Amino acid sequence: MEPTVIGITPYLVVNDGKAAMEFYKKALDGKEVARHAAPNSDKLMHARVEIHGSTVMFSDDFPEYMGGKSRTPQALGGTPVTIHLQVEDAQAVWDKAVAAGAEVLMPLKEQFWGDIYGKFVDPFGHEWSIGQTVKKLSDSEVMAGAKAAFK
């Protein structure tokens, strides 16, 4: 039996659950926790992966059970949600994700708030950001940086 997860856990819908599991393992050092195929199908009805100490769950898209509506980011024309991963070595995580097929949305670089930060989209349409704190800044320093960045 799968252990109970306490807290907030993203649950993604993907267009190829098996490929998603392999991508998350390869790109983000994910550790597969659970994989359950739907009866009489090659699709995954549920999967769980641990990524850098956090849990992400996902399943294949089942529009036939959702009033005929697909719920993947591709079917919806994108996603307004970014899944953020705060790490100790952003460059290493970033390089691995990009090498595994992530598409860069915002290049990884040092930002005005004190993090090395970048954004990518995975092959299933979900947006991710990677962050690594390199400077602890005061609120006034962050606001000064924001004013310069948003001028």
NUTOR-78156 format. One record per residue (C-alpha): x, y, z. Coordinates in nm, 3 decimals. Example, Ala and Ser with C-alpha at 12.3 -4.5 7.8 and 13.67 -1.06 7.14 Angstrom:
BEGIN
<node><x>1.230</x><y>-0.450</y><z>0.780</z></node>
<node><x>1.367</x><y>-0.106</y><z>0.714</z></node>
***
This chain:
BEGIN
<node><x>0.000</x><y>0.000</y><z>0.000</z></node>
<node><x>0.124</x><y>0.346</y><z>-0.091</z></node>
<node><x>0.213</x><y>0.566</y><z>0.211</z></node>
<node><x>-0.009</x><y>0.861</y><z>0.292</z></node>
<node><x>0.127</x><y>1.195</y><z>0.173</z></node>
<node><x>0.069</x><y>1.492</y><z>0.404</z></node>
<node><x>0.078</x><y>1.842</y><z>0.259</z></node>
<node><x>0.029</x><y>1.983</y><z>-0.088</z></node>
<node><x>0.116</x><y>1.752</y><z>-0.375</z></node>
<node><x>0.079</x><y>1.847</y><z>-0.741</z></node>
<node><x>-0.121</x><y>1.595</y><z>-0.945</z></node>
<node><x>-0.049</x><y>1.629</y><z>-1.315</z></node>
<node><x>-0.232</x><y>1.499</y><z>-1.620</z></node>
<node><x>-0.001</x><y>1.389</y><z>-1.902</z></node>
<node><x>-0.043</x><y>1.250</y><z>-2.250</z></node>
<node><x>0.197</x><y>0.957</y><z>-2.196</z></node>
<node><x>0.232</x><y>0.843</y><z>-1.835</z></node>
<node><x>0.502</x><y>0.587</y><z>-1.896</z></node>
<node><x>0.718</x><y>0.840</y><z>-2.082</z></node>
<node><x>0.649</x><y>1.101</y><z>-1.813</z></node>
<node><x>0.776</x><y>0.866</y><z>-1.543</z></node>
<node><x>1.094</x><y>0.802</y><z>-1.738</z></node>
<node><x>1.145</x><y>1.174</y><z>-1.805</z></node>
<node><x>1.100</x><y>1.272</y><z>-1.439</z></node>
<node><x>1.340</x><y>0.998</y><z>-1.331</z></node>
<node><x>1.604</x><y>1.096</y><z>-1.587</z></node>
<node><x>1.562</x><y>1.473</y><z>-1.590</z></node>
<node><x>1.495</x><y>1.542</y><z>-1.221</z></node>
<node><x>1.648</x><y>1.240</y><z>-1.045</z></node>
<node><x>1.297</x><y>1.121</y><z>-0.962</z></node>
<node><x>1.248</x><y>0.802</y><z>-0.768</z></node>
<node><x>0.948</x><y>0.597</y><z>-0.877</z></node>
<node><x>0.720</x><y>0.525</y><z>-0.581</z></node>
<node><x>0.408</x><y>0.389</y><z>-0.752</z></node>
<node><x>0.282</x><y>0.302</y><z>-1.099</z></node>
<node><x>-0.067</x><y>0.162</y><z>-1.155</z></node>
<node><x>-0.197</x><y>0.080</y><z>-1.501</z></node>
<node><x>-0.563</x><y>0.131</y><z>-1.577</z></node>
<node><x>-0.754</x><y>-0.196</y><z>-1.623</z></node>
<node><x>-0.759</x><y>-0.311</y><z>-1.987</z></node>
<node><x>-0.531</x><y>-0.025</y><z>-2.092</z></node>
<node><x>-0.168</x><y>0.071</y><z>-2.139</z></node>
<node><x>-0.241</x><y>0.405</y><z>-1.972</z></node>
<node><x>-0.141</x><y>0.486</y><z>-1.616</z></node>
<node><x>-0.435</x><y>0.560</y><z>-1.388</z></node>
<node><x>-0.196</x><y>0.671</y><z>-1.114</z></node>
<node><x>0.175</x><y>0.727</y><z>-1.069</z></node>
<node><x>0.384</x><y>0.878</y><z>-0.794</z></node>
<node><x>0.742</x><y>0.998</y><z>-0.813</z></node>
<node><x>0.964</x><y>1.157</y><z>-0.549</z></node>
<node><x>1.169</x><y>1.449</y><z>-0.679</z></node>
<node><x>1.433</x><y>1.600</y><z>-0.448</z></node>
<node><x>1.233</x><y>1.502</y><z>-0.140</z></node>
<node><x>0.892</x><y>1.613</y><z>-0.270</z></node>
<node><x>0.610</x><y>1.411</y><z>-0.418</z></node>
<node><x>0.454</x><y>1.459</y><z>-0.761</z></node>
<node><x>0.165</x><y>1.242</y><z>-0.872</z></node>
<node><x>0.027</x><y>1.209</y><z>-1.222</z></node>
<node><x>-0.188</x><y>1.004</y><z>-1.453</z></node>
<node><x>-0.254</x><y>0.967</y><z>-1.819</z></node>
<node><x>-0.534</x><y>1.173</y><z>-1.968</z></node>
<node><x>-0.874</x><y>1.002</y><z>-1.961</z></node>
<node><x>-1.108</x><y>1.238</y><z>-2.151</z></node>
<node><x>-1.362</x><y>0.958</y><z>-2.184</z></node>
<node><x>-1.425</x><y>0.990</y><z>-1.809</z></node>
<node><x>-1.415</x><y>1.371</y><z>-1.805</z></node>
<node><x>-1.706</x><y>1.453</y><z>-2.035</z></node>
<node><x>-1.488</x><y>1.408</y><z>-2.342</z></node>
<node><x>-1.251</x><y>1.688</y><z>-2.241</z></node>
<node><x>-0.877</x><y>1.637</y><z>-2.242</z></node>
<node><x>-0.696</x><y>1.795</y><z>-1.946</z></node>
<node><x>-0.335</x><y>1.797</y><z>-2.065</z></node>
<node><x>-0.155</x><y>2.132</y><z>-2.098</z></node>
<node><x>-0.130</x><y>2.074</y><z>-2.474</z></node>
<node><x>-0.508</x><y>2.027</y><z>-2.506</z></node>
<node><x>-0.572</x><y>2.336</y><z>-2.292</z></node>
<node><x>-0.328</x><y>2.555</y><z>-2.485</z></node>
<node><x>-0.070</x><y>2.569</y><z>-2.205</z></node>
<node><x>-0.071</x><y>2.596</y><z>-1.828</z></node>
<node><x>-0.090</x><y>2.889</y><z>-1.586</z></node>
<node><x>0.086</x><y>2.680</y><z>-1.318</z></node>
<node><x>0.460</x><y>2.656</y><z>-1.256</z></node>
<node><x>0.596</x><y>2.378</y><z>-1.037</z></node>
<node><x>0.895</x><y>2.520</y><z>-0.848</z></node>
<node><x>1.191</x><y>2.310</y><z>-0.736</z></node>
<node><x>1.435</x><y>2.476</y><z>-0.494</z></node>
<node><x>1.770</x><y>2.294</y><z>-0.495</z></node>
<node><x>2.128</x><y>2.323</y><z>-0.374</z></node>
<node><x>2.285</x><y>2.301</y><z>-0.723</z></node>
<node><x>2.055</x><y>2.462</y><z>-0.980</z></node>
<node><x>2.302</x><y>2.430</y><z>-1.266</z></node>
<node><x>2.337</x><y>2.053</y><z>-1.226</z></node>
<node><x>1.959</x><y>2.000</y><z>-1.207</z></node>
<node><x>1.904</x><y>2.239</y><z>-1.499</z></node>
<node><x>2.165</x><y>2.074</y><z>-1.723</z></node>
<node><x>2.017</x><y>1.731</y><z>-1.660</z></node>
<node><x>1.660</x><y>1.845</y><z>-1.734</z></node>
<node><x>1.758</x><y>2.023</y><z>-2.056</z></node>
<node><x>1.967</x><y>1.724</y><z>-2.170</z></node>
<node><x>1.663</x><y>1.499</y><z>-2.110</z></node>
<node><x>1.440</x><y>1.711</y><z>-2.335</z></node>
<node><x>1.312</x><y>2.006</y><z>-2.131</z></node>
<node><x>1.246</x><y>2.319</y><z>-2.341</z></node>
<node><x>1.393</x><y>2.639</y><z>-2.194</z></node>
<node><x>1.138</x><y>2.915</y><z>-2.128</z></node>
<node><x>1.358</x><y>3.143</y><z>-1.918</z></node>
<node><x>1.734</x><y>3.081</y><z>-1.911</z></node>
<node><x>1.892</x><y>2.989</y><z>-1.580</z></node>
<node><x>2.076</x><y>3.289</y><z>-1.438</z></node>
<node><x>2.118</x><y>3.493</y><z>-1.122</z></node>
<node><x>1.807</x><y>3.701</y><z>-1.050</z></node>
<node><x>1.749</x><y>4.025</y><z>-0.858</z></node>
<node><x>1.596</x><y>3.843</y><z>-0.559</z></node>
<node><x>1.914</x><y>3.646</y><z>-0.486</z></node>
<node><x>1.842</x><y>3.314</y><z>-0.657</z></node>
<node><x>1.984</x><y>3.146</y><z>-0.960</z></node>
<node><x>1.654</x><y>3.079</y><z>-1.137</z></node>
<node><x>1.519</x><y>2.955</y><z>-1.469</z></node>
<node><x>1.205</x><y>2.803</y><z>-1.620</z></node>
<node><x>1.146</x><y>2.515</y><z>-1.858</z></node>
<node><x>0.855</x><y>2.318</y><z>-1.995</z></node>
<node><x>0.866</x><y>1.940</y><z>-1.981</z></node>
<node><x>0.773</x><y>1.725</y><z>-2.284</z></node>
<node><x>0.419</x><y>1.694</y><z>-2.143</z></node>
<node><x>0.350</x><y>2.067</y><z>-2.129</z></node>
<node><x>0.405</x><y>2.128</y><z>-1.757</z></node>
<node><x>0.613</x><y>2.431</y><z>-1.659</z></node>
<node><x>0.887</x><y>2.398</y><z>-1.399</z></node>
<node><x>1.116</x><y>2.650</y><z>-1.237</z></node>
<node><x>1.448</x><y>2.572</y><z>-1.073</z></node>
<node><x>1.591</x><y>2.792</y><z>-0.799</z></node>
<node><x>1.902</x><y>2.805</y><z>-0.584</z></node>
<node><x>1.949</x><y>3.079</y><z>-0.326</z></node>
<node><x>2.293</x><y>3.233</y><z>-0.363</z></node>
<node><x>2.238</x><y>3.563</y><z>-0.175</z></node>
<node><x>2.018</x><y>3.647</y><z>0.122</z></node>
<node><x>1.877</x><y>3.993</y><z>0.049</z></node>
<node><x>1.675</x><y>4.231</y><z>0.260</z></node>
<node><x>1.325</x><y>4.330</y><z>0.147</z></node>
<node><x>1.457</x><y>4.673</y><z>0.047</z></node>
<node><x>1.733</x><y>4.515</y><z>-0.165</z></node>
<node><x>1.478</x><y>4.291</y><z>-0.339</z></node>
<node><x>1.249</x><y>4.589</y><z>-0.404</z></node>
<node><x>1.538</x><y>4.794</y><z>-0.544</z></node>
<node><x>1.625</x><y>4.504</y><z>-0.774</z></node>
<node><x>1.259</x><y>4.468</y><z>-0.876</z></node>
<node><x>1.234</x><y>4.840</y><z>-0.961</z></node>
<node><x>1.539</x><y>4.810</y><z>-1.186</z></node>
<node><x>1.412</x><y>4.489</y><z>-1.348</z></node>
<node><x>1.057</x><y>4.622</y><z>-1.408</z></node>
<node><x>1.142</x><y>4.972</y><z>-1.534</z></node>
***
